[in-house]
Amino acid sequence: MSLRKFFCTFPQALIQEPIISHTLNADFGVVPNIRAASITDQVAMVAVEIEGDLEAIEKSVSYMRDRGVQVDELAEGQDHPLV
C-alpha cells in the first residue's frame, strides 16, 4: 500500500459531485482521506491523502484530471496551501 498527498482544485461545475468521497473508492479501490478543504460557490480546494495500490492511485488521479480537476502532488513534508 502506498500513501500520496495531493492538493485538488475543483471547478464550479464539479463542486456538487462526490468525486473524492465516493468515486475514488468505489471505482478505483483507493482510500481518500480529506485533510483540509475550502469550498465556495465558485471553487473547491481540497487537500487529500490517497492510500492504495500505486497503480490505482495513478488511475484515480488521472480520472480527476480528465474530469477537469487540477491535481498537484505535494512533496514529502510539504504543507498544503490551506494550512
Biopython code that builds the backbone (N, CA, C, O; Angstrom):
import numpy as np
from Bio.PDB.StructureBuilder import StructureBuilder

atoms = [
    (1, "MET", "N", (0.845, -1.190, 0.000)),
    (1, "MET", "CA", (0.000, 0.000, 0.000)),
    (1, "MET", "C", (0.881, 1.242, 0.000)),
    (1, "MET", "O", (1.888, 1.307, 0.705)),
    (2, "SER", "N", (0.494, 2.201, -0.785)),
    (2, "SER", "CA", (1.190, 3.474, -0.866)),
    (2, "SER", "C", (0.284, 4.572, -0.344)),
    (2, "SER", "O", (-0.937, 4.424, -0.311)),
    (3, "LEU", "N", (0.898, 5.679, 0.066)),
    (3, "LEU", "CA", (0.159, 6.851, 0.507)),
    (3, "LEU", "C", (0.772, 8.063, -0.174)),
    (3, "LEU", "O", (1.972, 8.314, -0.059)),
    (4, "ARG", "N", (-0.071, 8.817, -0.891)),
    (4, "ARG", "CA", (0.402, 10.026, -1.567)),
    (4, "ARG", "C", (-0.534, 11.174, -1.223)),
    (4, "ARG", "O", (-1.722, 10.976, -0.970)),
    (5, "LYS", "N", (0.027, 12.381, -1.219)),
    (5, "LYS", "CA", (-0.740, 13.562, -0.831)),
    (5, "LYS", "C", (-0.901, 14.494, -2.028)),
    (5, "LYS", "O", (0.024, 14.690, -2.817)),
    (6, "PHE", "N", (-2.105, 15.062, -2.139)),
    (6, "PHE", "CA", (-2.435, 15.920, -3.270)),
    (6, "PHE", "C", (-3.209, 17.142, -2.803)),
    (6, "PHE", "O", (-3.873, 17.126, -1.767)),
    (7, "PHE", "N", (-3.105, 18.211, -3.604)),
    (7, "PHE", "CA", (-3.936, 19.390, -3.423)),
    (7, "PHE", "C", (-4.768, 19.516, -4.687)),
    (7, "PHE", "O", (-4.227, 19.638, -5.786)),
    (8, "CYS", "N", (-6.088, 19.485, -4.529)),
    (8, "CYS", "CA", (-7.004, 19.463, -5.664)),
    (8, "CYS", "C", (-7.851, 20.724, -5.699)),
    (8, "CYS", "O", (-8.360, 21.185, -4.678)),
    (9, "THR", "N", (-7.987, 21.268, -6.901)),
    (9, "THR", "CA", (-8.847, 22.433, -7.099)),
    (9, "THR", "C", (-9.953, 22.034, -8.071)),
    (9, "THR", "O", (-9.699, 21.691, -9.226)),
    (10, "PHE", "N", (-11.189, 22.088, -7.572)),
    (10, "PHE", "CA", (-12.360, 21.680, -8.346)),
    (10, "PHE", "C", (-13.055, 22.906, -8.925)),
    (10, "PHE", "O", (-13.322, 23.862, -8.196)),
    (11, "PRO", "N", (-13.353, 22.895, -10.217)),
    (11, "PRO", "CA", (-14.114, 23.999, -10.801)),
    (11, "PRO", "C", (-15.571, 23.952, -10.331)),
    (11, "PRO", "O", (-16.049, 22.939, -9.821)),
    (12, "GLN", "N", (-16.241, 25.051, -10.517)),
    (12, "GLN", "CA", (-17.620, 25.196, -10.054)),
    (12, "GLN", "C", (-18.523, 24.056, -10.520)),
    (12, "GLN", "O", (-19.364, 23.586, -9.754)),
    (13, "ALA", "N", (-18.364, 23.616, -11.737)),
    (13, "ALA", "CA", (-19.243, 22.576, -12.298)),
    (13, "ALA", "C", (-19.130, 21.235, -11.579)),
    (13, "ALA", "O", (-20.041, 20.412, -11.668)),
    (14, "LEU", "N", (-18.030, 21.003, -10.870)),
    (14, "LEU", "CA", (-17.818, 19.701, -10.210)),
    (14, "LEU", "C", (-17.993, 19.729, -8.696)),
    (14, "LEU", "O", (-17.864, 18.694, -8.043)),
    (15, "ILE", "N", (-18.282, 20.886, -8.134)),
    (15, "ILE", "CA", (-18.333, 21.022, -6.676)),
    (15, "ILE", "C", (-19.347, 20.079, -6.038)),
    (15, "ILE", "O", (-19.092, 19.540, -4.961)),
    (16, "GLN", "N", (-20.479, 19.871, -6.678)),
    (16, "GLN", "CA", (-21.545, 19.058, -6.088)),
    (16, "GLN", "C", (-21.342, 17.554, -6.251)),
    (16, "GLN", "O", (-22.075, 16.768, -5.651)),
    (17, "GLU", "N", (-20.360, 17.142, -7.052)),
    (17, "GLU", "CA", (-20.143, 15.714, -7.289)),
    (17, "GLU", "C", (-19.257, 15.095, -6.206)),
    (17, "GLU", "O", (-18.278, 15.714, -5.788)),
    (18, "PRO", "N", (-19.584, 13.889, -5.746)),
    (18, "PRO", "CA", (-18.791, 13.230, -4.690)),
    (18, "PRO", "C", (-17.569, 12.497, -5.252)),
    (18, "PRO", "O", (-17.382, 11.306, -5.003)),
    (19, "ILE", "N", (-16.752, 13.211, -6.001)),
    (19, "ILE", "CA", (-15.613, 12.572, -6.669)),
    (19, "ILE", "C", (-14.643, 11.968, -5.664)),
    (19, "ILE", "O", (-14.263, 10.805, -5.796)),
    (20, "ILE", "N", (-14.240, 12.738, -4.666)),
    (20, "ILE", "CA", (-13.277, 12.218, -3.690)),
    (20, "ILE", "C", (-13.961, 11.275, -2.711)),
    (20, "ILE", "O", (-13.482, 10.166, -2.474)),
    (21, "SER", "N", (-15.080, 11.713, -2.143)),
    (21, "SER", "CA", (-15.699, 10.953, -1.061)),
    (21, "SER", "C", (-16.320, 9.634, -1.495)),
    (21, "SER", "O", (-16.466, 8.731, -0.670)),
    (22, "HIS", "N", (-16.690, 9.494, -2.761)),
    (22, "HIS", "CA", (-17.321, 8.247, -3.206)),
    (22, "HIS", "C", (-16.611, 7.595, -4.400)),
    (22, "HIS", "O", (-16.220, 6.430, -4.338)),
    (23, "THR", "N", (-16.453, 8.348, -5.468)),
    (23, "THR", "CA", (-15.995, 7.776, -6.733)),
    (23, "THR", "C", (-14.603, 7.161, -6.640)),
    (23, "THR", "O", (-14.373, 6.080, -7.182)),
    (24, "LEU", "N", (-13.667, 7.832, -5.958)),
    (24, "LEU", "CA", (-12.310, 7.283, -5.906)),
    (24, "LEU", "C", (-12.278, 5.905, -5.260)),
    (24, "LEU", "O", (-11.573, 5.013, -5.732)),
    (25, "ASN", "N", (-13.032, 5.728, -4.190)),
    (25, "ASN", "CA", (-13.066, 4.417, -3.541)),
    (25, "ASN", "C", (-13.876, 3.421, -4.347)),
    (25, "ASN", "O", (-13.429, 2.296, -4.571)),
    (26, "ALA", "N", (-15.050, 3.815, -4.781)),
    (26, "ALA", "CA", (-15.943, 2.890, -5.481)),
    (26, "ALA", "C", (-15.371, 2.419, -6.815)),
    (26, "ALA", "O", (-15.500, 1.245, -7.163)),
    (27, "ASP", "N", (-14.742, 3.319, -7.562)),
    (27, "ASP", "CA", (-14.275, 2.970, -8.907)),
    (27, "ASP", "C", (-12.819, 2.523, -8.965)),
    (27, "ASP", "O", (-12.431, 1.789, -9.873)),
    (28, "PHE", "N", (-12.004, 2.967, -7.992)),
    (28, "PHE", "CA", (-10.573, 2.681, -8.070)),
    (28, "PHE", "C", (-10.035, 1.912, -6.863)),
    (28, "PHE", "O", (-8.878, 1.492, -6.870)),
    (29, "GLY", "N", (-10.848, 1.724, -5.836)),
    (29, "GLY", "CA", (-10.437, 0.942, -4.677)),
    (29, "GLY", "C", (-9.398, 1.610, -3.791)),
    (29, "GLY", "O", (-8.739, 0.945, -2.992)),
    (30, "VAL", "N", (-9.247, 2.931, -3.929)),
    (30, "VAL", "CA", (-8.312, 3.654, -3.069)),
    (30, "VAL", "C", (-9.076, 4.241, -1.885)),
    (30, "VAL", "O", (-10.303, 4.347, -1.910)),
    (31, "VAL", "N", (-8.331, 4.620, -0.848)),
    (31, "VAL", "CA", (-8.950, 5.203, 0.338)),
    (31, "VAL", "C", (-8.524, 6.671, 0.430)),
    (31, "VAL", "O", (-7.378, 6.969, 0.769)),
    (32, "PRO", "N", (-9.457, 7.590, 0.126)),
    (32, "PRO", "CA", (-9.135, 9.004, 0.247)),
    (32, "PRO", "C", (-9.364, 9.497, 1.674)),
    (32, "PRO", "O", (-10.300, 9.067, 2.348)),
    (33, "ASN", "N", (-8.508, 10.391, 2.118)),
    (33, "ASN", "CA", (-8.637, 10.985, 3.442)),
    (33, "ASN", "C", (-8.513, 12.499, 3.263)),
    (33, "ASN", "O", (-7.417, 13.014, 3.039)),
    (34, "ILE", "N", (-9.632, 13.202, 3.362)),
    (34, "ILE", "CA", (-9.621, 14.655, 3.205)),
    (34, "ILE", "C", (-9.015, 15.263, 4.452)),
    (34, "ILE", "O", (-9.522, 15.069, 5.557)),
    (35, "ARG", "N", (-7.925, 16.003, 4.274)),
    (35, "ARG", "CA", (-7.190, 16.595, 5.392)),
    (35, "ARG", "C", (-7.580, 18.042, 5.655)),
    (35, "ARG", "O", (-7.487, 18.513, 6.788)),
    (36, "ALA", "N", (-8.018, 18.753, 4.614)),
    (36, "ALA", "CA", (-8.467, 20.135, 4.745)),
    (36, "ALA", "C", (-9.235, 20.493, 3.491)),
    (36, "ALA", "O", (-9.021, 19.906, 2.430)),
    (37, "ALA", "N", (-10.136, 21.466, 3.617)),
    (37, "ALA", "CA", (-10.891, 21.897, 2.449)),
    (37, "ALA", "C", (-11.402, 23.311, 2.646)),
    (37, "ALA", "O", (-11.659, 23.754, 3.766)),
    (38, "SER", "N", (-11.540, 24.005, 1.534)),
    (38, "SER", "CA", (-12.164, 25.325, 1.488)),
    (38, "SER", "C", (-13.084, 25.309, 0.278)),
    (38, "SER", "O", (-12.642, 25.114, -0.854)),
    (39, "ILE", "N", (-14.376, 25.520, 0.537)),
    (39, "ILE", "CA", (-15.362, 25.393, -0.532)),
    (39, "ILE", "C", (-16.224, 26.643, -0.580)),
    (39, "ILE", "O", (-16.763, 27.082, 0.436)),
    (40, "THR", "N", (-16.347, 27.210, -1.773)),
    (40, "THR", "CA", (-17.242, 28.344, -2.005)),
    (40, "THR", "C", (-18.196, 27.944, -3.134)),
    (40, "THR", "O", (-18.174, 26.806, -3.602)),
    (41, "ASP", "N", (-19.028, 28.888, -3.562)),
    (41, "ASP", "CA", (-19.932, 28.607, -4.675)),
    (41, "ASP", "C", (-19.188, 28.491, -6.001)),
    (41, "ASP", "O", (-19.699, 27.896, -6.949)),
    (42, "GLN", "N", (-17.980, 29.057, -6.072)),
    (42, "GLN", "CA", (-17.234, 29.077, -7.328)),
    (42, "GLN", "C", (-16.148, 28.011, -7.440)),
    (42, "GLN", "O", (-15.841, 27.564, -8.545)),
    (43, "VAL", "N", (-15.567, 27.600, -6.327)),
    (43, "VAL", "CA", (-14.411, 26.697, -6.388)),
    (43, "VAL", "C", (-14.310, 25.895, -5.078)),
    (43, "VAL", "O", (-14.744, 26.339, -4.015)),
    (44, "ALA", "N", (-13.729, 24.716, -5.201)),
    (44, "ALA", "CA", (-13.435, 23.906, -4.011)),
    (44, "ALA", "C", (-11.960, 23.543, -4.042)),
    (44, "ALA", "O", (-11.449, 23.057, -5.051)),
    (45, "MET", "N", (-11.281, 23.784, -2.924)),
    (45, "MET", "CA", (-9.872, 23.416, -2.789)),
    (45, "MET", "C", (-9.783, 22.369, -1.695)),
    (45, "MET", "O", (-10.269, 22.583, -0.584)),
    (46, "VAL", "N", (-9.161, 21.231, -2.004)),
    (46, "VAL", "CA", (-9.158, 20.096, -1.095)),
    (46, "VAL", "C", (-7.752, 19.510, -0.988)),
    (46, "VAL", "O", (-7.121, 19.201, -1.999)),
    (47, "ALA", "N", (-7.271, 19.362, 0.234)),
    (47, "ALA", "CA", (-6.033, 18.642, 0.493)),
    (47, "ALA", "C", (-6.435, 17.218, 0.860)),
    (47, "ALA", "O", (-7.212, 17.005, 1.790)),
    (48, "VAL", "N", (-5.904, 16.248, 0.125)),
    (48, "VAL", "CA", (-6.341, 14.867, 0.323)),
    (48, "VAL", "C", (-5.149, 13.912, 0.285)),
    (48, "VAL", "O", (-4.232, 14.073, -0.520)),
    (49, "GLU", "N", (-5.182, 12.925, 1.162)),
    (49, "GLU", "CA", (-4.244, 11.804, 1.100)),
    (49, "GLU", "C", (-4.980, 10.664, 0.411)),
    (49, "GLU", "O", (-6.151, 10.411, 0.694)),
    (50, "ILE", "N", (-4.300, 9.987, -0.482)),
    (50, "ILE", "CA", (-4.905, 8.832, -1.150)),
    (50, "ILE", "C", (-4.022, 7.625, -0.882)),
    (50, "ILE", "O", (-2.828, 7.623, -1.182)),
    (51, "GLU", "N", (-4.639, 6.602, -0.312)),
    (51, "GLU", "CA", (-3.919, 5.384, 0.044)),
    (51, "GLU", "C", (-4.418, 4.230, -0.812)),
    (51, "GLU", "O", (-5.614, 4.113, -1.079)),
    (52, "GLY", "N", (-3.489, 3.377, -1.240)),
    (52, "GLY", "CA", (-3.870, 2.208, -2.014)),
    (52, "GLY", "C", (-2.725, 1.726, -2.868)),
    (52, "GLY", "O", (-1.582, 2.152, -2.701)),
    (53, "ASP", "N", (-3.041, 0.841, -3.777)),
    (53, "ASP", "CA", (-2.076, 0.350, -4.747)),
    (53, "ASP", "C", (-1.618, 1.523, -5.605)),
    (53, "ASP", "O", (-2.434, 2.349, -6.015)),
    (54, "LEU", "N", (-0.315, 1.601, -5.880)),
    (54, "LEU", "CA", (0.247, 2.726, -6.618)),
    (54, "LEU", "C", (-0.436, 2.925, -7.970)),
    (54, "LEU", "O", (-0.719, 4.059, -8.357)),
    (55, "GLU", "N", (-0.698, 1.854, -8.680)),
    (55, "GLU", "CA", (-1.367, 1.954, -9.980)),
    (55, "GLU", "C", (-2.781, 2.504, -9.835)),
    (55, "GLU", "O", (-3.227, 3.302, -10.660)),
    (56, "ALA", "N", (-3.484, 2.081, -8.791)),
    (56, "ALA", "CA", (-4.849, 2.566, -8.560)),
    (56, "ALA", "C", (-4.839, 4.054, -8.201)),
    (56, "ALA", "O", (-5.728, 4.799, -8.613)),
    (57, "ILE", "N", (-3.840, 4.483, -7.438)),
    (57, "ILE", "CA", (-3.724, 5.910, -7.117)),
    (57, "ILE", "C", (-3.512, 6.707, -8.398)),
    (57, "ILE", "O", (-4.158, 7.734, -8.607)),
    (58, "GLU", "N", (-2.609, 6.235, -9.256)),
    (58, "GLU", "CA", (-2.345, 6.933, -10.521)),
    (58, "GLU", "C", (-3.608, 7.011, -11.383)),
    (58, "GLU", "O", (-3.892, 8.049, -11.981)),
    (59, "LYS", "N", (-4.358, 5.918, -11.442)),
    (59, "LYS", "CA", (-5.594, 5.914, -12.226)),
    (59, "LYS", "C", (-6.625, 6.878, -11.637)),
    (59, "LYS", "O", (-7.332, 7.556, -12.382)),
    (60, "SER", "N", (-6.715, 6.943, -10.316)),
    (60, "SER", "CA", (-7.678, 7.851, -9.693)),
    (60, "SER", "C", (-7.293, 9.313, -9.939)),
    (60, "SER", "O", (-8.166, 10.156, -10.150)),
    (61, "VAL", "N", (-5.998, 9.614, -9.913)),
    (61, "VAL", "CA", (-5.535, 10.978, -10.195)),
    (61, "VAL", "C", (-5.798, 11.326, -11.661)),
    (61, "VAL", "O", (-6.237, 12.436, -11.963)),
    (62, "SER", "N", (-5.535, 10.398, -12.562)),
    (62, "SER", "CA", (-5.817, 10.623, -13.980)),
    (62, "SER", "C", (-7.300, 10.875, -14.210)),
    (62, "SER", "O", (-7.675, 11.745, -14.996)),
    (63, "TYR", "N", (-8.131, 10.122, -13.528)),
    (63, "TYR", "CA", (-9.578, 10.306, -13.636)),
    (63, "TYR", "C", (-9.966, 11.721, -13.229)),
    (63, "TYR", "O", (-10.712, 12.392, -13.942)),
    (64, "MET", "N", (-9.459, 12.178, -12.077)),
    (64, "MET", "CA", (-9.805, 13.525, -11.627)),
    (64, "MET", "C", (-9.337, 14.576, -12.632)),
    (64, "MET", "O", (-10.074, 15.511, -12.945)),
    (65, "ARG", "N", (-8.127, 14.424, -13.130)),
    (65, "ARG", "CA", (-7.612, 15.381, -14.121)),
    (65, "ARG", "C", (-8.456, 15.360, -15.397)),
    (65, "ARG", "O", (-8.745, 16.410, -15.970)),
    (66, "ASP", "N", (-8.849, 14.173, -15.837)),
    (66, "ASP", "CA", (-9.693, 14.057, -17.029)),
    (66, "ASP", "C", (-11.044, 14.746, -16.833)),
    (66, "ASP", "O", (-11.629, 15.255, -17.788)),
    (67, "ARG", "N", (-11.529, 14.760, -15.606)),
    (67, "ARG", "CA", (-12.807, 15.407, -15.289)),
    (67, "ARG", "C", (-12.674, 16.920, -15.177)),
    (67, "ARG", "O", (-13.683, 17.623, -15.143)),
    (68, "GLY", "N", (-11.440, 17.436, -15.118)),
    (68, "GLY", "CA", (-11.248, 18.880, -15.041)),
    (68, "GLY", "C", (-10.768, 19.388, -13.702)),
    (68, "GLY", "O", (-10.744, 20.596, -13.467)),
    (69, "VAL", "N", (-10.383, 18.474, -12.815)),
    (69, "VAL", "CA", (-9.842, 18.854, -11.513)),
    (69, "VAL", "C", (-8.346, 19.124, -11.672)),
    (69, "VAL", "O", (-7.632, 18.344, -12.302)),
    (70, "GLN", "N", (-7.881, 20.225, -11.101)),
    (70, "GLN", "CA", (-6.438, 20.476, -11.077)),
    (70, "GLN", "C", (-5.877, 19.694, -9.892)),
    (70, "GLN", "O", (-6.278, 19.917, -8.750)),
    (71, "VAL", "N", (-4.963, 18.788, -10.163)),
    (71, "VAL", "CA", (-4.403, 17.928, -9.120)),
    (71, "VAL", "C", (-2.892, 18.142, -9.065)),
    (71, "VAL", "O", (-2.181, 17.899, -10.040)),
    (72, "ASP", "N", (-2.416, 18.600, -7.908)),
    (72, "ASP", "CA", (-0.988, 18.815, -7.703)),
    (72, "ASP", "C", (-0.519, 17.921, -6.564)),
    (72, "ASP", "O", (-1.078, 17.952, -5.468)),
    (73, "GLU", "N", (0.510, 17.124, -6.833)),
    (73, "GLU", "CA", (1.039, 16.272, -5.777)),
    (73, "GLU", "C", (1.905, 17.092, -4.839)),
    (73, "GLU", "O", (2.679, 17.942, -5.278)),
    (74, "LEU", "N", (1.771, 16.834, -3.545)),
    (74, "LEU", "CA", (2.569, 17.513, -2.541)),
    (74, "LEU", "C", (3.801, 16.669, -2.239)),
    (74, "LEU", "O", (3.710, 15.454, -2.062)),
    (75, "ALA", "N", (4.940, 17.322, -2.183)),
    (75, "ALA", "CA", (6.191, 16.627, -1.868)),
    (75, "ALA", "C", (6.187, 16.216, -0.398)),
    (75, "ALA", "O", (5.470, 16.793, 0.419)),
    (76, "GLU", "N", (6.990, 15.221, -0.080)),
    (76, "GLU", "CA", (7.118, 14.746, 1.303)),
    (76, "GLU", "C", (7.475, 15.919, 2.201)),
    (76, "GLU", "O", (8.449, 16.628, 1.947)),
    (77, "GLY", "N", (6.697, 16.122, 3.242)),
    (77, "GLY", "CA", (6.944, 17.199, 4.192)),
    (77, "GLY", "C", (6.382, 18.539, 3.772)),
    (77, "GLY", "O", (6.432, 19.493, 4.548)),
    (78, "GLN", "N", (5.846, 18.638, 2.560)),
    (78, "GLN", "CA", (5.273, 19.901, 2.073)),
    (78, "GLN", "C", (3.861, 20.064, 2.599)),
    (78, "GLN", "O", (3.049, 19.143, 2.503)),
    (79, "ASP", "N", (3.561, 21.235, 3.158)),
    (79, "ASP", "CA", (2.217, 21.524, 3.635)),
    (79, "ASP", "C", (1.338, 21.967, 2.480)),
    (79, "ASP", "O", (1.815, 22.541, 1.501)),
    (80, "HIS", "N", (0.053, 21.694, 2.607)),
    (80, "HIS", "CA", (-0.896, 22.170, 1.612)),
    (80, "HIS", "C", (-1.170, 23.649, 1.841)),
    (80, "HIS", "O", (-0.940, 24.152, 2.941)),
    (81, "PRO", "N", (-1.652, 24.349, 0.838)),
    (81, "PRO", "CA", (-1.874, 25.796, 0.948)),
    (81, "PRO", "C", (-2.968, 26.205, 1.938)),
    (81, "PRO", "O", (-3.096, 27.391, 2.241)),
    (82, "LEU", "N", (-3.747, 25.272, 2.443)),
    (82, "LEU", "CA", (-4.837, 25.617, 3.363)),
    (82, "LEU", "C", (-4.397, 25.663, 4.821)),
    (82, "LEU", "O", (-5.221, 25.884, 5.709)),
    (83, "VAL", "N", (-3.119, 25.460, 5.075)),
    (83, "VAL", "CA", (-2.612, 25.464, 6.458)),
    (83, "VAL", "C", (-2.634, 26.867, 6.986)),
    (83, "VAL", "O", (-2.249, 27.102, 8.131)),
]
sb = StructureBuilder()
sb.init_structure("model")
sb.init_model(0)
sb.init_chain("A")
sb.init_seg("    ")
for serial, (resi, resn, name, xyz) in enumerate(atoms, 1):
    if name == "N":
        sb.init_residue(resn, " ", resi, " ")
    sb.init_atom(name, np.array(xyz, "f"), 0.0, 1.0, " ", f" {name:<3s}", serial, name[0])
structure = sb.get_structure()
